[in-house]
Every structure is written in structure tokens, then in C-alpha cells.
Amino acid sequence: MNPSAKHKPFIFATVSGKGGVGKSLASVNIAETLRLLGYRTAILDVDAGMANVATMFNVYPPYSVTDWMEDKCRLTDVMVDADGITLVTTANEPGPLTDRHDLLIQALDQVLDALAATHDFVVIDTPAGLGELNLWALDRSRLGAIMLVDEPTSVSDVYRFCKYVLGIDPTYPFAVIVNMAESDEAAAQVHEKFNTIVKYFLQTEIPSMGYIPLSNTIRDSIRKQTPVMRMDPEEELEREFSFIAQNIIALAREMQRRDLQRSNVK
């Protein structure tokens, strides 16, 4: 992506088939890595009522999207600065509006438009599983970054997730991020195991964007409510988050190039 080119932000969603696989941790640290590389970055947390992303930043947003929907604040009030990353929380706690997905999606579209107008990258952190908000996030994104861990339930849940989405759109751009990997060889084996299932049953392949190492530093970052990329991480962690971020940047640039080609043809 070239920030000096005609502005077109890259929006991507982090998704998972089940909870507890480190999806929000990945969202936070990929966003932080993009910020460190000089990109204007935002996170939209659509896991209504959980606000895990805010907790990981040790930030307590005074207002959420549902507050704005109830006319308790302005749209700009829900955009919180988390030390250089713009954070928007859908709801700080469950309430009547968190179950009204039709109204919530209309509001989220307006929030996403506002973020896209002023940022280079927008990360949509989704709930676990496959629901209306997940489908909305994937529909608005140019990449679905799937979190995968080396557990049978994770592999099977992610497979079912992909099967459903690819049944709607066979060309949807998914990519895998393996979390809690003991080594790059172990991460490659998890990805290969998953892709074997996908190739056999869905006749397609899903590429890898990288892996996140199993690390005590990550556990410390969660306890300290600080992104691991702000904690002088060990070389492997820094290298792997940078690798993932660079893959996302490369994809954004390639899609921008294709968009420009299509617009020139028109």
C-alpha cells in the first residue's frame, strides 16, 4: 500500500471457528506492527459486550457504538486513541441493541466508513464462530485472517467455518495464521494438516500468512494489558509479527494495483 496514492484503505477481519485461540491478541499485535511501520491503523471490535481488545490495550472506552446508537454521544466519541491506534468498541456490555443485528450492522457500516476515510488499515476483530456479525465483517473485508491452533476442535471448527463461507463465495480470500506454534516446522505441519482436509473436501487451498510462537512474553503481555510488540519482545516474536504484517501489506498493495488497473480500463 502506498499512503501517498489515492486513499483506499485495506480492511481485513480476524476470524476463528472457536474461542480461546488468540484472535484478539493477533488483532492487537498485527495492528501495532502496522502502526510501527508507519501506517494509520484502526481496530473495530465487533465482539459485542466483550471488549477484549480494549482490555488488551488497558483502555476503557467511555462510549461504544451502541451508546452512539442511543444518542448518548457523537460518532467521533466512540473512536478512542490507544497510543496511536484508533479503537472502536461495539458494546462495553451486553444490552438490547447487541441482539438487534439489523440495527447494529447499519451503525457498524457508518463507523467503518468513518474509519476507512482516515486510516490505511482497519482490523475487524470478530466474535468466535459464525454469526451475522462475522458474515458482515467478512463481507466488508478484503481478507479473512483465520486463527488456527494445533487442536482437533480448532481444525474442524475452522474447516466448517470455511466450508460455509466458501459455499457462498468460492473465491473468498482467506489466509491462515497458526497461533501458539512451538516452531516454524510445527506451524507448517498444522497448516498442512488443515489444507489436506480443505483440498480433499473443498477442492481448494488456503495460504498461510505466518505463525505466532508459543511464548511466555505473550502471557505476560496479556497479564500486563500491553501489546507484546510494545514490550521489547524476543527476536522470534518480533520477526513473526513483522512477517505477518508484511504479508498483509503486500496483499494490500497487490489489490490496490488491481483496483487501479480496473479503474483505468473503465
C-alpha positions in Angstrom: 0.0 0.0 0.0 1.2 3.5 -0.8 -0.2 6.0 1.6 0.6 8.8 -0.9 -1.6 7.2 -3.6 -5.3 7.8 -3.9 -6.6 6.7 -0.5 -8.2 3.3 -0.4 -7.9 1.6 3.0 -7.3 -2.1 3.4 -9.9 -3.7 5.6 -9.4 -7.2 7.0 -11.1 -9.4 9.6 -9.6 -11.8 12.1 -11.8 -14.8 12.5 -11.9 -18.2 14.2 -14.1 -21.2 14.4 -13.9 -21.3 18.2 -13.0 -19.1 21.1 -9.7 -19.1 23.1 -7.4 -19.3 20.1 -5.8 -15.9 20.4 -7.8 -14.0 17.8 -7.9 -10.6 19.7 -4.3 -11.0 20.6 -3.4 -11.3 17.0 -5.6 -8.4 16.0 -3.9 -6.1 18.6 -0.3 -7.0 17.7 -0.8 -7.1 14.0 -2.3 -3.6 14.3 0.5 -2.5 16.5 3.1 -3.8 14.0 1.4 -1.9 11.1 1.5 1.2 13.3 5.2 0.8 14.0 5.7 0.5 10.2 4.1 3.9 9.8 0.6 3.1 8.8 -2.5 4.7 10.2 -4.3 1.8 11.8 -7.7 1.2 13.5 -9.3 -1.8 15.2 -13.1 -2.2 15.2 -14.0 -4.7 17.9 -17.4 -6.2 16.9 -17.4 -8.9 19.7 -20.4 -7.1 21.2 -20.3 -7.0 25.0 -16.8 -8.5 25.5 -14.4 -5.5 24.7 -11.4 -7.8 24.8 -9.4 -5.6 22.6 -9.8 -2.6 24.9 -8.7 -4.8 27.8 -5.5 -5.8 26.0 -4.7 -2.1 25.4 -5.6 -1.3 29.1 -8.0 1.2 27.7 -11.6 1.8 29.0 -13.6 3.5 26.2 -16.2 5.9 27.7 -18.5 5.2 24.8 -19.3 2.4 22.4 -21.2 2.0 19.1 -24.4 1.1 21.0 -24.1 4.3 23.1 -23.9 6.3 19.8 -26.9 4.4 18.5 -28.8 5.5 21.6 -27.7 9.2 21.0 -25.6 9.3 24.2 -22.6 10.6 22.2 -21.2 11.7 18.9 -19.7 9.2 16.4 -16.3 10.7 17.0 -16.6 10.0 20.7 -16.6 6.2 20.2 -13.1 6.4 18.5 -10.6 6.1 21.2 -6.8 6.6 20.8 -4.9 3.6 22.1 -1.4 5.1 21.9 -1.5 5.6 18.2 -4.1 3.0 17.2 -7.8 4.1 16.8 -10.0 1.7 18.8 -13.8 1.4 18.4 -15.7 -1.0 20.7 -19.2 -2.1 19.6 -20.5 -2.6 23.1 -18.9 -2.4 26.6 -21.5 -4.9 27.9 -24.4 -6.9 26.5 -27.7 -4.9 26.1 -30.9 -4.8 24.0 -29.1 -3.3 20.9 -26.4 -6.0 20.8 -29.1 -8.5 19.9 -30.6 -6.2 17.2 -28.1 -7.2 14.5 -30.1 -5.4 11.8 -29.7 -2.0 13.5 -26.2 -2.8 14.7 -25.0 -3.6 11.2 -26.3 -0.3 9.9 -24.5 1.5 12.6 -21.3 -0.5 12.1 -21.3 0.3 8.4 -21.3 4.0 9.2 -18.5 3.5 11.8 -16.4 1.5 9.3 -16.9 4.2 6.6 -15.6 6.8 9.1 -12.6 4.7 10.0 -11.8 3.9 6.4 -11.7 7.6 5.5 -8.9 8.3 7.8 -6.8 5.1 8.1 -4.6 2.9 5.9 -5.6 -0.3 7.6 -8.7 -1.3 9.6 -8.7 -4.6 11.5 -12.2 -6.0 12.3 -11.9 -8.2 15.4 -14.9 -10.6 15.3 -16.7 -12.9 17.7 -15.8 -16.6 17.7 -17.9 -18.8 15.5 -20.1 -18.0 12.6 -22.9 -15.5 13.0 -24.4 -12.4 11.4 -21.6 -10.1 12.6 -19.0 -12.5 11.4 -20.6 -12.6 7.9 -20.9 -8.8 7.9 -17.2 -8.4 8.8 -16.1 -10.9 6.1 -18.3 -9.1 3.5 -16.8 -5.8 4.3 -13.2 -7.1 4.3 -10.7 -7.9 1.6 -9.1 -10.7 3.7 -10.3 -13.2 6.3 -7.3 -14.0 8.5 -8.2 -17.3 10.2 -6.7 -18.1 13.5 -5.8 -21.8 13.8 -4.2 -23.8 16.7 -3.0 -27.4 16.8 -6.1 -28.8 18.4 -8.6 -31.2 16.6 -11.6 -28.9 17.6 -9.8 -25.9 16.2 -9.1 -27.5 12.9 -12.6 -29.0 12.5 -14.3 -25.8 13.5 -12.2 -23.7 11.1 -12.9 -26.2 8.3 -16.7 -25.9 8.9 -16.3 -22.1 9.0 -14.5 -22.0 5.7 -16.9 -24.6 4.1 -19.9 -22.4 4.9 -18.3 -19.1 3.6 -16.8 -20.7 0.5 -20.2 -22.2 -0.2 -21.5 -18.7 -0.5 -18.4 -17.2 -2.2 -15.9 -19.9 -3.6 -13.3 -17.2 -4.2 -13.3 -15.6 -0.8 -9.7 -14.6 0.2 -8.9 -16.5 3.4 -5.4 -16.9 4.8 -4.3 -18.9 7.9 -2.3 -17.7 10.9 -1.2 -20.5 13.2 -1.1 -19.5 16.8 0.7 -21.0 19.8 3.2 -22.7 17.5 6.2 -24.4 19.1 8.3 -23.8 16.0 8.0 -22.9 12.3 8.1 -26.6 11.5 5.2 -27.3 13.9 3.2 -24.3 12.4 3.8 -25.7 8.9 2.5 -29.1 9.9 -0.7 -27.6 11.4 -1.2 -25.6 8.2 -0.5 -28.7 6.0 -2.9 -30.8 8.1 -5.7 -28.2 7.7 -5.0 -27.8 4.0 -5.1 -31.5 3.4 -8.7 -31.5 4.7 -9.6 -28.4 2.7 -8.1 -29.7 -0.5 -9.9 -33.1 -0.2 -13.4 -31.8 0.7 -13.5 -28.3 -0.8 -11.0 -28.6 -3.7 -9.1 -25.5 -2.8 -6.2 -24.4 -0.8 -5.9 -21.6 1.9 -2.4 -20.0 2.1 -0.5 -19.3 5.3 0.3 -15.7 6.4 2.6 -16.8 9.1 2.6 -18.0 12.7 2.7 -16.7 16.3 5.1 -18.5 18.5 4.2 -20.0 21.9 5.8 -17.6 24.3 5.8 -16.6 27.9 6.1 -13.0 26.8 2.7 -13.2 25.2 1.3 -14.5 28.5 3.0 -11.6 30.3 1.6 -9.1 27.8 -2.0 -10.3 28.5 -1.5 -10.0 32.2 0.0 -6.5 31.9 -2.6 -5.5 29.3 0.0 -4.3 26.9 0.5 -5.4 23.3 3.5 -7.7 23.1 5.0 -5.5 20.4 5.3 -2.7 22.9 7.2 -4.9 25.4 10.6 -5.3 23.6 9.7 -8.8 22.5 12.2 -11.5 21.8 13.5 -11.7 18.2 11.3 -14.6 17.1 8.0 -12.8 18.2 9.0 -9.5 16.5 10.1 -11.4 13.4 6.9 -13.4 13.0 4.5 -10.5 13.7 6.5 -8.4 11.2 6.3 -11.3 8.7 2.5 -11.4 9.0 2.2 -7.6 8.7 4.4 -7.5 5.7 2.3 -10.2 4.0 -0.8 -8.1 4.7 0.9 -5.0 3.3 2.0 -6.9 0.2 -1.6 -8.2 -0.3 -3.0 -4.6 0.1 -0.5 -3.3 -2.5 -1.4 -6.0 -4.9 -5.1 -5.4 -4.5 -4.6 -1.7 -4.9 -2.7 -2.3 -8.1 -5.5 -4.4 -9.5 -8.1 -1.8 -8.5 -6.1 0.8 -10.4 -5.9 -1.4 -13.4 -9.6 -1.9 -13.4 -10.3 1.8 -12.9 -8.0 2.6 -15.9 -9.8 0.1 -18.1 -13.1 1.8 -17.3 
